[in-house]
């Protein structure tokens, strides 16, 4: 899965981009609690599966939503 697709999924689920620095994007969601902060690597190519799993856990979303 491409980094842009991961960010699109997070944006659809109420996250907003907090900051973008170099090759990483940070997205945050404050409502509903608890507050969540997710860092997505924005490199060329696909995001590795273990990283996708970590993003899903940080976001509090089921793994299926990220194609795992």
N, C-alpha and C positions, 0 to 999 in steps of 0.2 A: 504494500500500500504506500502510495506517495505521501510526502509530508503535507502537501496542500489538501489531500483528502482527509487526513487526520485532523487538520485544523478546521476543515469544513464541518466534520462531525461534532467537534467540540463547540463550535460556534452555534450550531443547531440546538445544542443542549444547554444553552444559556451562558457559555463562557464568553469573555471578551478579552481581546488582546491587550495585555498590560504593557509589555515592552518587547522590542525586537532588537537583538544585538548580535551582529555577525551572523552565525549560522544556527542560532537558536531563537525560538519564539516562546514567550511566556504568556499563558492564558490563565485568567482567574475567574472564579465564580463565587459570588458571596451569597446569593439567594438560590435555593433554600439552604439554610445552614446544614452542615458545617462548611466553612469557607474552604475552597479548593484552589490549589495552584499547580499548574501542569506546565512542564517545559518540554517543548517538541523540537527535536533536532531538524533543522531545515537544510539538509544536504541534498546533493544529487542522488537519484536512485530511490529505492524503496527503504522504508524504515524497517530495521530488523525485527523479527518476531518477538524476541525477548524485550525489546524496547517498547513495542506496541503493547505487550502485556503490562509492562510497568506504567505506561500512560493510562491504560484502562483502569488499573487499580487506583492510581492517583486521582483520576477523574470520578471514581465511584460508579463506573458504568460497567455493564456486562461485557465479557470478552467478545461475544457474538457481534456486538455493535461495531467492532473493529475488524471483523472478519477472521477471528481466531476460534 
